[in-house]
Amino acid sequence: MPFLEWLPLVNQRTFRADVFAGITNAAIVLPQGIAFAAIAGLPPQYGLYTAMVTPVIAALFGSSWHLVSGPTTAISVVIFATLSESFTPGSPEFISAVFSITLLAGFFQLCLGLVNLGQLVGLVSHSVMVGFTAGAAILIFLSQLPGFIGKSLPRPDDLVELGQELWRVLPDLNPHVLAVSVTTLVAAVLVKRYHPMWPNYLIALVVGSGLAFVLNAGAHDVAFVEAIDSGIPPVAVPEMSFEIVRTMSQGAFALALIGLLEAVSIARAMSLQSHQSLNSNQEIIGQGLSNIGGSFFSAYMGSGSFTRSSLNLEAGAKTPLAAILAAVFLLVILLLVSPLIAHIPIPAMSGLIMLVAWKLIDIREIRHILTTSPSETSIFLVTFITVLLVDLEFAIYAGVIVSLALFLRQTMRPGLPVNVPNGNVEGRPFMSPIHWRLPECPQAVFLRVQGPMYFGAVEYLEKEFLRLAKQRPGQKHLCLLIDGAVGIDLAGAVWLVEESRNRKDMGGSLSLVGRYPPLRRQLDQFHVTKRIGRQNIFRRKREMLEALVPRLERSICATCTARVFLECKAMPGPQPEAPEDVQAPAAPEAASRS
């Protein structure tokens, strides 16, 4: 019960600050709720019901003190895309299905929070969300073209058909519709630019509605928003059956995942600014309960709103009571102005929604992804194209699959840089022979394993070590420097034993250097220590060198000029001919000391 922590802290000072933040939030969410409901294919009141019910429950049971929940663009468009193929948007069947999928998604969220699986949200990378949001924004933008121009157009699922029909109807546009839509859009942009703290959506709606009244737009085929019967959210029991669960589970889980991504990421951003500790699993529980509870009070699925949460923090909110008060003030405002909502022209709403969609496309972040990382670019493009050409909710899964595939591909190709001990530096750290121009031992090669030795990497390791043996036939002794973060499984253990056998057949040996106890326990667990011999496994590189040098062939050492090891200097033979730049002034911080 997180509200038991902050409720005793409410006093006259915090209450005054929360009241101001609540009034500010209520003013901004009124046009947003209507717009988001239109995106979801619902009558306007359902967006407002969502803005009243979900933030109250999320504030009581969530962890963040400044997160404000409610209807969001991404969730609205996913709901429309998921259900519009089976139900007619706005119909009673569609509305009933929305409540059912909201209850199901909230149940998924609650389960994830209760079993502490909130870290699953981390599987969806930032590039997936950027690509999903950009693709969804384009679909939202295109879906509002019919209302913006006052003409019936195909759904944006078929971009070619939509473009052809749009080109066909362009000569017959209604000037009254365009006047209202364009004026509303321009008004919102100008208010935001010159008075950023003003509620630009609300002001733009007033301007668009006023122009429609002056032009007598109703007499010129300009459509208006449906009237709201009641401002109080009515009780509605979601329909639930085995068939509904079977058909809606995939879409509901995608909605749950998107909602958690929005809520947790926004809550973290708010906590960084407010210096408040955040419990991600508790926040997920709060989101799940808010959607479960909201589905019984005519609210569709909501999540954290970045705009309202930022405004809540900037307005000086001190406790989650601000979000609760915002819902109360919204109810009061709606009871007072609900008759006026029927005077809002649909072209004005379409213009505002198109502006919302445009702002969702983060051009700067997209440019950053495209210019910095090929792998993240692939993830972004796959998600973005899947949204536009395949399916909206499947785009999240496609992005996650590509992200995991690229990550696994990276782990399947561990780094194997060659290192050599630099005897000219105190402590003789192991360094790159290429970068520092250090000589290599003609009989031994030292490799640092930078990645897990598991079943996915075994094939790559086998090929690399076979290539190494062919390229360096004289270096029969192989020494693997295993970092502490490297893990090993049964397949990796079998490969190590096989490589040890190959080295013995070549007349050499395999030595392992790993000082970390978890790794050494794994080597014992998979019988690697027993199979390759405890005498070949070392905690420190110095111990490995002391055991390795006596194994080298003295006939080769007698003619060797490299003299890599300190022990070589005591052996008879030619003196090393080291270049001037062999010696390094000091070991770099990243170098490992023996």
C-alpha positions in Angstrom: 0.0 0.0 0.0 2.4 2.8 -1.2 -0.2 5.5 -0.4 0.4 4.8 3.3 3.9 6.2 2.9 3.0 9.6 1.4 -0.4 10.2 2.8 0.9 11.2 6.3 3.2 13.8 4.6 0.3 15.8 3.1 0.0 19.2 4.8 -1.3 22.6 4.0 1.8 23.6 2.0 1.9 20.4 -0.1 -1.8 20.4 -0.6 -1.7 23.9 -2.0 1.0 22.9 -4.4 -0.8 19.8 -5.4 -4.0 21.7 -6.1 -2.3 24.1 -8.5 -0.6 21.1 -10.3 -3.9 19.3 -10.4 -5.8 22.3 -12.0 -3.0 22.7 -14.6 -3.2 19.0 -15.5 -6.9 18.9 -15.7 -6.9 21.8 -18.2 -4.3 20.1 -20.5 -5.9 16.6 -20.4 -9.4 17.7 -21.6 -8.5 18.1 -25.3 -5.9 15.2 -25.0 -8.5 12.8 -23.7 -10.9 13.6 -26.5 -8.1 13.3 -29.1 -6.8 10.0 -27.8 -10.3 8.5 -27.7 -10.7 9.4 -31.4 -7.4 7.7 -32.2 -8.6 4.6 -30.4 -11.9 4.6 -32.4 -13.9 5.4 -29.3 -16.5 8.2 -28.5 -14.8 11.2 -26.8 -16.1 10.5 -23.3 -14.1 7.3 -22.9 -10.8 9.2 -23.2 -11.9 11.4 -20.4 -13.1 8.5 -18.3 -9.6 7.0 -18.7 -8.1 10.3 -17.6 -10.2 10.3 -14.5 -10.0 6.7 -13.3 -6.6 5.3 -14.1 -4.5 8.1 -12.6 -6.3 7.8 -9.3 -5.6 4.0 -8.9 -2.0 4.4 -10.3 -1.3 7.2 -7.9 -2.5 5.1 -4.9 -0.6 1.9 -5.8 2.3 3.1 -7.9 5.8 3.9 -6.7 6.4 7.3 -8.5 5.2 10.4 -6.8 5.0 12.5 -10.0 3.9 10.0 -12.7 0.5 10.8 -14.1 -1.3 8.0 -15.9 -4.1 8.3 -18.5 -4.7 7.7 -22.2 -1.7 7.8 -24.4 -1.1 7.9 -28.2 0.8 4.6 -28.6 -1.7 2.6 -26.6 -4.7 4.2 -28.4 -3.4 3.4 -31.8 -2.5 -0.2 -30.8 -6.1 -0.7 -29.5 -7.5 0.6 -32.7 -5.2 -1.5 -34.9 -5.9 -4.7 -32.8 -9.7 -4.5 -32.6 -10.7 -2.6 -35.7 -10.3 -5.6 -38.0 -12.9 -7.6 -36.0 -15.2 -4.9 -34.8 -16.6 -1.6 -36.2 -14.9 1.3 -34.4 -17.3 3.1 -32.1 -19.8 0.4 -32.1 -21.1 -1.2 -28.8 -19.2 -4.4 -29.7 -16.0 -2.5 -30.3 -16.4 -0.6 -26.9 -17.1 -3.9 -25.1 -14.0 -5.5 -26.7 -11.9 -2.5 -25.6 -12.9 -3.0 -22.0 -12.1 -6.7 -22.2 -8.7 -6.2 -23.7 -8.0 -3.5 -21.1 -8.8 -6.0 -18.3 -6.7 -8.7 -19.9 -3.7 -6.3 -20.4 -4.0 -5.1 -16.8 -4.0 -8.7 -15.6 -0.8 -9.4 -17.5 0.9 -6.3 -16.0 -0.2 -7.2 -12.5 1.2 -10.7 -12.9 4.5 -9.4 -14.2 4.8 -7.1 -11.2 3.8 -9.6 -8.6 6.4 -12.2 -9.7 9.1 -9.5 -10.0 9.5 -9.8 -13.8 9.6 -6.1 -14.4 13.1 -6.6 -15.9 11.4 -8.2 -19.0 10.7 -4.6 -20.0 14.4 -4.3 -20.5 14.2 -6.7 -23.4 12.6 -3.9 -25.5 15.5 -1.7 -26.5 15.3 2.1 -27.0 15.6 1.7 -30.8 12.6 -0.6 -30.8 10.5 2.1 -29.1 11.8 4.9 -31.3 10.9 2.9 -34.4 7.6 1.8 -33.0 6.6 5.4 -32.0 7.7 6.8 -35.4 5.7 4.2 -37.3 2.7 4.6 -35.1 2.9 8.4 -35.5 2.8 8.1 -39.3 -0.2 5.8 -39.1 -2.0 8.2 -36.7 -1.2 11.1 -39.0 -2.6 9.3 -42.0 -5.6 8.0 -40.1 -6.6 11.7 -39.4 -6.5 12.8 -43.0 -10.2 12.0 -43.6 -11.3 14.3 -40.8 -8.7 16.9 -41.7 -9.9 17.3 -45.3 -13.5 16.1 -44.8 -13.3 13.2 -47.3 -13.7 9.5 -46.8 -10.3 7.7 -47.4 -9.1 4.1 -47.0 -7.4 3.0 -43.8 -3.6 3.7 -43.7 -3.0 -0.1 -43.8 -2.7 0.1 -47.6 -0.5 3.1 -48.3 -0.8 2.8 -52.1 -4.6 2.8 -52.1 -4.7 5.6 -49.6 -2.3 7.7 -51.8 -4.3 7.1 -54.9 -7.7 8.0 -53.3 -6.2 11.1 -51.7 -4.9 12.3 -55.1 -8.4 11.7 -56.6 -10.3 13.7 -54.0 -7.9 16.7 -53.7 -9.7 18.8 -56.3 -13.0 18.5 -54.4 -12.0 19.6 -50.9 -14.4 21.6 -48.8 -12.9 25.1 -48.1 -14.8 25.4 -44.8 -13.4 22.1 -43.5 -9.8 23.1 -44.5 -10.3 26.6 -42.9 -11.2 25.0 -39.5 -8.6 22.3 -39.6 -5.7 24.4 -40.7 -6.6 27.3 -38.4 -6.7 25.0 -35.4 -3.3 23.4 -36.3 -1.6 26.8 -36.8 -3.1 28.2 -33.6 -1.7 25.2 -31.6 1.7 25.6 -33.1 1.9 29.4 -32.6 0.7 29.2 -29.0 3.2 26.5 -28.2 6.0 28.6 -29.8 5.3 32.0 -28.2 3.6 30.9 -25.0 4.9 27.4 -24.2 3.3 27.3 -20.7 -0.2 28.0 -22.0 -2.5 25.0 -22.8 -2.1 25.2 -26.6 -4.4 22.3 -27.4 -7.2 23.8 -25.4 -6.7 27.3 -26.9 -6.5 25.8 -30.4 -9.7 23.9 -29.9 -11.5 27.1 -28.8 -10.1 29.0 -31.8 -11.2 26.2 -34.2 -14.6 25.9 -32.6 -15.1 29.7 -32.7 -14.2 29.9 -36.4 -16.6 27.0 -37.1 -19.3 29.0 -35.4 -18.5 32.2 -37.3 -18.5 30.3 -40.6 -21.7 28.4 -39.7 -19.7 25.3 -40.5 -22.5 23.0 -39.7 -24.4 24.2 -42.8 -21.4 23.5 -45.0 -21.0 19.8 -44.3 -18.5 20.2 -41.4 -18.9 17.3 -38.9 -18.8 17.8 -35.1 -17.8 15.6 -32.1 -20.5 13.6 -30.5 -22.2 15.0 -27.4 -21.2 13.5 -24.1 -24.2 12.1 -22.1 -22.6 12.1 -18.7 -19.3 13.3 -17.2 -19.4 10.6 -14.5 -17.7 7.3 -15.5 -20.4 4.7 -15.5 -19.9 1.2 -14.2 -19.2 -1.4 -16.9 -18.4 -5.1 -16.3 -16.0 -6.3 -19.0 -17.1 -9.4 -20.9 -14.7 -12.2 -20.4 -14.7 -15.7 -21.8 -12.2 -18.4 -23.0 -12.7 -17.3 -26.6 -12.0 -13.6 -25.8 -8.8 -14.6 -23.9 -7.7 -16.8 -26.8 -8.2 -14.2 -29.5 -7.1 -11.1 -27.5 -4.1 -12.5 -25.6 -1.5 -11.6 -28.1 -2.7 -8.0 -28.5 -3.3 -7.7 -24.8 0.3 -8.7 -24.0 1.6 -6.3 -26.6 -0.5 -3.5 -24.9 0.8 -4.6 -21.5 4.4 -4.4 -22.6 4.0 -1.0 -24.4 2.2 0.4 -21.3 4.9 -0.8 -18.9 7.6 0.6 -21.2 6.0 4.0 -21.2 5.2 4.0 -17.5 8.5 2.7 -16.2 10.7 4.8 -18.5 8.7 8.0 -17.7 8.7 7.2 -13.9 12.5 6.8 -14.1 12.9 10.1 -15.9 10.8 11.8 -13.2 12.7 10.2 -10.4 16.0 11.5 -11.7 14.6 15.0 -11.7 12.9 14.7 -8.3 15.6 12.5 -6.6 12.9 10.1 -5.5 13.7 6.4 -5.2 11.7 4.3 -7.5 10.4 0.7 -7.2 9.9 -0.5 -10.8 7.9 -3.6 -9.8 5.6 -1.6 -7.5 5.0 0.8 -10.4 4.1 -2.1 -12.7 1.7 -3.4 -10.0 0.1 0.1 -9.9 -0.3 0.2 -13.6 -1.8 -3.3 -13.7 -4.3 -2.4 -11.0 -5.2 0.9 -12.6 -6.1 -0.8 -15.9 -8.0 -3.6 -14.2 -10.0 -1.1 -12.1 -10.4 1.3 -15.0 -12.0 -1.5 -17.2 -14.9 -1.7 -14.7 -15.5 2.1 -14.9 -15.7 2.6 -18.7 -12.0 3.5 -19.0 -9.8 2.0 -21.7 -6.2 1.1 -21.2 -3.9 3.9 -19.9 -0.3 4.3 -19.0 2.2 7.0 -18.0 1.9 10.3 -19.9 5.2 12.1 -20.4 3.5 15.4 -21.1 1.2 15.3 -18.1 4.0 13.9 -15.8 6.5 16.6 -16.8 3.8 19.3 -16.4 3.0 17.8 -13.0 6.6 18.1 -11.9 7.1 21.5 -13.3 3.9 22.8 -11.7 5.3 22.0 -8.3 3.4 18.8 -7.4 4.7 17.4 -4.0 2.8 14.1 -3.7 0.7 11.7 -5.8 -2.3 13.6 -4.5 -1.8 16.0 -7.4 -2.7 13.3 -9.9 -5.9 12.4 -7.9 -6.9 16.1 -7.7 -6.4 16.5 -11.4 -8.9 13.7 -12.0 -11.4 15.4 -9.6 -10.9 18.8 -11.3 -11.4 17.2 -14.7 -14.7 15.7 -13.5 -15.8 19.2 -12.4 -14.8 20.8 -15.6 -16.5 18.1 -17.6 -19.8 18.5 -15.7 -19.6 22.2 -16.5 -18.6 22.2 -20.1 -19.9 18.8 -21.4 -22.7 20.5 -23.4 -20.0 22.5 -25.3 -18.1 19.4 -26.4 -20.7 18.9 -29.1 -19.6 22.2 -30.7 -16.0 21.0 -31.3 -15.6 20.4 -35.1 -14.0 17.1 -36.1 -11.5 18.9 -38.5 -10.2 20.8 -35.5 -9.7 17.5 -33.5 -8.0 15.9 -36.6 -5.6 18.9 -36.8 -4.7 18.5 -33.2 -4.2 14.8 -33.4 -2.0 15.2 -36.5 0.1 17.7 -34.5 0.4 15.2 -31.7 1.5 12.5 -34.2 4.1 14.8 -35.7 5.6 15.5 -32.3 6.0 11.8 -31.6 8.6 11.4 -34.4 11.9 12.1 -32.7 14.0 13.3 -35.6 17.0 14.0 -33.6 17.0 10.5 -32.0 16.4 8.8 -35.3 19.3 10.7 -36.8 21.5 9.7 -33.9 20.6 6.0 -34.3 21.2 6.0 -38.1 24.6 7.7 -37.8 26.1 5.9 -34.8 25.2 2.2 -34.7 24.5 -0.2 -37.6 23.0 -2.8 -35.2 20.6 -0.2 -33.6 19.8 1.0 -37.1 18.7 -2.5 -38.1 16.5 -2.8 -35.0 14.9 0.6 -35.7 14.3 -0.1 -39.4 12.8 -3.5 -38.8 10.4 -2.2 -36.1 9.5 0.9 -38.2 8.8 -1.0 -41.4 6.9 -3.7 -39.6 4.6 -1.1 -38.1 3.9 0.4 -41.5 3.6 -2.7 -43.6 2.8 -5.7 -41.4 1.2 -5.3 -38.0 1.4 -2.8 -35.2 1.5 -5.0 -32.2 3.8 -7.6 -34.0 6.3 -4.8 -34.6 7.2 -4.8 -30.9 7.9 -8.6 -31.0 9.8 -8.2 -34.3 12.0 -5.5 -32.7 12.7 -7.6 -29.6 13.5 -10.6 -31.8 16.0 -8.6 -33.9 17.5 -7.1 -30.7 18.0 -10.5 -29.1 19.4 -12.0 -32.4 22.0 -9.2 -32.7 22.9 -9.6 -29.1 23.3 -13.3 -29.4 25.3 -13.0 -32.5 27.7 -10.7 -30.7 28.0 -13.2 -27.8 28.6 -16.0 -30.4 31.7 -14.2 -31.6 33.8 -13.5 -28.5 36.8 -11.3 -28.9 40.2 -13.2 -29.0 42.9 -10.5 -28.9 46.5 -11.7 -28.8 48.4 -10.4 -25.7 52.1 -10.8 -24.7 53.8 -9.9 -21.4 55.8 -6.7 -21.6 59.0 -7.4 -19.5 60.2 -3.8 -20.0 57.4 -2.5 -17.7 57.3 -3.1 -13.9 54.9 -6.0 -13.2 55.1 -7.1 -16.9 51.5 -6.5 -17.8 50.0 -8.3 -20.8 49.7 -5.9 -23.7 48.8 -5.9 -27.4 51.9 -6.9 -29.5 50.7 -4.8 -32.4 49.9 -1.6 -30.6 53.0 -1.6 -28.4 55.3 -3.3 -31.0 56.2 -6.1 -28.6 57.8 -9.4 -29.8 55.9 -12.7 -29.5 57.2 -16.0 -28.3 57.7 -18.3 -31.3 56.5 -21.3 -29.2 53.5 -19.9 -27.2 50.5 -17.7 -28.0 48.5 -15.8 -25.4 44.8 -15.1 -26.1 42.4 -13.1 -24.0 38.9 -14.6 -24.2 36.4 -11.7 -24.2 33.0 -13.4 -24.1 31.2 -16.4 -22.8 32.3 -19.9 -23.8 28.9 -21.4 -24.2 27.1 -23.6 -26.8 26.4 -20.6 -29.1 30.1 -19.6 -29.3 31.7 -23.1 -29.6 31.5 -23.3 -33.4 33.1 -19.9 -33.8 35.8 -20.8 -31.3 36.6 -24.1 -33.0 37.0 -22.3 -36.4 39.1 -19.5 -34.9 41.4 -21.9 -33.1 41.8 -24.2 -36.1 42.7 -21.1 -38.2 45.1 -20.1 -35.4 46.8 -23.4 -35.4 47.4 -23.3 -39.2 48.6 -19.7 -39.2 50.9 -20.2 -36.2 52.1 -23.9 -36.4 55.2 -23.2 -34.3 53.2 -21.8 -31.3 52.2 -25.1 -29.9 51.5 -23.8 -26.4 48.2 -22.0 -26.0 47.5 -19.8 -23.0 43.9 -18.5 -22.5 43.5 -15.5 -20.3 39.8 -15.8 -19.1 38.2 -12.6 -17.8 36.1 -12.7 -14.7 32.8 -12.0 -16.5 33.2 -14.9 -18.8 31.0 -17.9 -18.2 31.2 -21.5 -19.4 28.6 -24.2 -20.0 28.9 -27.9 -20.8 29.5 -27.4 -24.5 32.2 -24.9 -23.7 33.8 -27.3 -21.2 33.8 -30.1 -23.8 35.5 -27.7 -26.3 38.2 -26.8 -23.8 39.0 -30.5 -23.1 39.1 -31.1 -26.9 41.4 -28.2 -27.5 43.7 -29.4 -24.7 43.9 -32.8 -26.4 44.7 -31.1 -29.8 47.5 -29.1 -28.2 49.0 -32.3 -26.7 48.9 -34.0 -30.0 50.8 -31.0 -31.5 53.4 -31.4 -28.8 52.2 -28.4 -26.8 49.8 -27.7 -24.0 46.8 -25.6 -23.0 46.9 -23.4 -20.0 44.0 -21.5 -18.4 44.4 -18.4 -16.3 41.3 -17.4 -14.3 41.4 -16.0 -10.8 37.7 -15.6 -10.1 36.1 -18.2 -7.9 32.8 -18.6 -9.9 34.7 -19.4 -13.0 36.9 -21.9 -11.2 33.9 -23.6 -9.7 32.4 -23.9 -13.2 35.6 -25.5 -14.4 35.4 -28.0 -11.5 31.7 -28.6 -12.0 32.1 -29.6 -15.7 35.3 -31.7 -14.9 37.5 -29.4 -17.0 40.1 -29.3 -14.1 40.2 -33.1 -14.0 40.4 -33.6 -17.7 43.1 -31.1 -18.6 45.0 -31.3 -15.3 45.1 -29.0 -12.3 48.7 -28.2 -13.2 47.4 -26.4 -16.3 45.0 -24.1 -14.5 46.3 -21.0 -12.7 45.0 -18.1 -10.7 47.7 -15.6 -11.8 49.6 -15.0 -15.0 52.8 -15.0 -13.2 52.2 -18.6 -12.0 51.3 -19.6 -15.6 54.6 -18.1 -17.0 56.7 -19.9 -14.3 55.1 -23.2 -15.4 55.2 -22.5 -19.1 58.8 -21.5 -19.7 60.3 -24.8 -18.6 58.0 -26.6 -21.1 59.5 -24.7 -24.1 62.0 -26.5 -26.3 65.5 -25.4 -25.4 66.8 -25.8 -28.9 64.4 -23.1 -30.2 65.1 -20.9 -27.1 68.9 -21.1 -27.9 68.5 -19.4 -31.2 65.5 -17.1 -30.2 66.2 -13.3 -30.2 62.7 -12.3 -28.9 63.4 -13.0 -25.3 59.8 -12.3 -24.3 59.9 -13.5 -20.8 62.1 -12.4 -17.9 63.1 -16.0 -17.4 64.6 -16.0 -20.9 67.3 -13.5 -20.0 69.0 -16.1 -17.8 69.1 -18.7 -20.7 72.1 -19.0 -23.0 71.7 -17.7 -26.5 71.7 -14.4 -28.5 70.7 -11.2 -26.8 67.4 -9.6 -27.9 67.4 -6.9 -30.5 64.6 -4.7 -29.3 63.6 -1.5 -31.2 63.7 1.8 -29.3 59.9 2.0 -29.0 59.5 -1.5 -27.5 59.6 0.0 -24.0 56.4 1.6 -22.8 56.8 4.4 -20.2 54.0 3.0 -18.1 51.3 0.3 -18.3 47.9 1.5 -19.3 45.1 1.3 -16.7 43.3 -1.4 -18.7 46.4 -3.6 -18.9 46.3 -6.7 -16.7 49.3 -7.3 -14.5 50.7 -10.7 -13.8 
